[in-house]
Amino acid sequence: MCEIAGLRLVDGATRPRFEQDRWVFSGLADAHRMMSDHEQIWDFTRIVNPRWSIVAKEILLAMLAPQYEAVLECAHAIRTPRSPRTCFNFLQRYTEWFNWLTEQGITALEDVTQEMCERYLEHYSWSVPVPGRPRRRLEPYSTVAHVRILKLIAQYEELLSSDSYETGFVPWKGKTATQVVGYKSKGPNLTPPVPDSLLQPLLATCLYLVNEVGPHLADLVDAARTSRADTMASGSVTLAHLPALRKILALMRANGEPLPAVDDVQLRKRTALGQEGPLKHLGWEALARTVGARRFGDDARRRMVPELSTLAADVGFQPPLARQAAAIPRMGDSELIPWTLPLAEGDLVFMADHAVTACLVVTCALSGMRTSELLEIEAGCRLAAVTTPGGGRRFRLASRLIKGQKFGGVPDEWVVIEQVDRAVALAERLLNRLAGEALFGTIDLAGRLKNLRGWLERTGNRERWGLPVIPKGRSTPGCCDGRCPWPSRSVRAVCWRRRSPSSTSPWPPRRGMPLAPADPSDCSIPRSRRLRKPITCS
């Protein structure tokens, strides 16, 4: 299969064969990150009628390999190769079509009529039923594929060996698939942009996290990562460690230094398990690391409980990290405040994760990159900044252009503003990926932002840092019935100002080249002056 279609495989990968009921493409060397794992497994057994499984195989192979000799003999065959991801989506539609015919009692394609095609299209023109909610009619772009797969069977009639339509029958003859469903590819976005009332406070919050909190957070993460690495090969606290531990505890008592506290998540687990007592708040692992161990052994733990209980009554508990946090300006009034309250290690992990969300939001909103291009951002993607005439600097990101390119995409560069470069640099430090690994992993902004909003309120950081309230997304007709707080796809920049041609940067700007925002959190710029498409909620 892959040899016929010209698809490269990694060494040792399974080679799918035409006669197999499952084509596994998990070894594709050029598969881009938009192609999920389940899209690499084509299961033809889901088509009930085995004759129609062969029909689907023959059409999909012809679309993968239009230059194959047998395909060239088809007068109406598509001459441009389709990507495996596109063909997988066609397989999903063929499974629905063929199984719908089986439910109607049809066993041969020659019995298909125009009336059946129209009933099938009407059936799949409505949303999936959800209890307690009315079904809604889908937009034309969601149904056009259902028409295309029906017409393809007629296009590849000469190639099909097991079954085909009656000679001369073409569904919706004389009309294209787009004409049948009324789809128009050009025009304004069907989905409204994210309103400025949501975007402005969100972007202001994320820029604050990146610019003010981020550098201190990255330093603390680096220190915690080093500390954990130093004790990774160590064992448990044993009785032999107790003399050294007692010296440390004596010093803590003398200085009035609190014992290390556990993070809130672990504390809630202990409460749920009924683990009460004077040491309920103690971070045992953090205390073990003070003597170079990873955890407490059972014997040492039992021996130290009385002494630790007494000490806890005198000095109390406090998270061990960032007890002497550096000061940063509070948003709004510039009052100097500690960049964070003391943190336990679990709290640090959560804060770093939400800071990565802030980096992703800044990159999405201010780079103009598509979701497929954001997914291809890898650790080490930041290219050296270039000094331009007049003293300016040009920042660049390396990624891959996927849309409209050959399968796997082509390498490309994006010129970005400094805020994006800084956000990506921070994400690289926080995530510590190896060079070449995907930096952000997923672009699930809807879930990420819900968690970010909840974390800011739950920890009190939003109020302490003076950040604006991030409202929930507005209702958008046809989009999750108004429940979607942020786009899960189709992210686009919305708040850039163009520089004049006399600027030190090149003009006109390249694709994905937002220039000179007077204030990146200022979304009052007229939409007519913004580059590319606005962020949409989809």
Secondary structure, 3 states (H helix, E strand, C coil): CHHHHCCCECCCCCCCCCCCCEEECCCECCCCCCCCHHHHEEEHHHCCCHHHHHHHHHHHHHHHCCCCHHHHCCCCCCCCCCCHHHHHHHHHHHHHHHHHHHHCCCCCHHHCCHHHHHHHHHHCCECCCECCECCCECCHHHHHHHHHHHHHHHHCCCCCCCCCCCCCCCCCCCCCHHHHHCCCCCCCCCCCECCHHHHHHHHHHHHHHHHHHHHHHHHHHHHHHHHHHHHCCCCEECHHHHHHHHHHHHHHHHHCCCEEECCHHHHHHHHHCCCCCCCCCECHHHHHHCCCCCEECHHHHHHHHHHHHHHHHHHCEECCECCCCCEEECCCCCCEEECCCCECHHHHHHHHHHHHHHHHHHHHHHHCCCHHHHHCCECCCEEEEEECCCCCEEEEEEEEECCCCCCCCEEEEEEECHHHHHHHHHHHHHHCCCCCCECCCCCCHHHHHHHHHHHHHHHCHHHHHCCCCCCCCCCCCCCHHHCCCCCCCCCCCCCCCCCCCCCCCCCCCCCCCCCCCCCCCCCCCCHHHCCCCCCECC
